Amino acid sequence: MSAPEVDGGSLTFGRRIQALRRKSGLTQRQVADKLGIDFTYLSKLENSRGDPPGEATIRGLARLFKADPDELLALAGKISAEVRQRAADDPEFALFLRSLPSLPDDVLQRLYRDARRKAPRR
């Protein structure tokens, strides 16, 4: 999935959560308090310094901002627990995932479009 463009560059996890926080009208301290994290850590996340947080924190941000958790997980480079479980339970699915990096971009783009069209709305 290609990220939307922002200010001529790709949207990052940090930029996205910063935009969501500002839109919500909350300060970094308020968000950090609600999530039980340090506000300096949130600042680092918003400025793309350090590794992205774990899935639970990302899902907490999504709930707080009423955002799509899958979008935030993708921007953070994370794979959801559901995908990991499906790969563990279904060897064919795991092999399919392993084949994705070697596919040409045009094939990946077709797969992305088909998946978005056929996926149930959450």
Secondary structure, DSSP 4 states (H G I P E B T S, - for coil): -PPPEETTEE--HHHHHHHHHHHHT--HHHHHHHHTS-HHHHHHHHTT-S----HHHHHHHHHHHT--HHHHHHHTT---HHHHHHHHH-HHHHHHHHHGGGS-HHHHHHHHHHHHHHSPP-
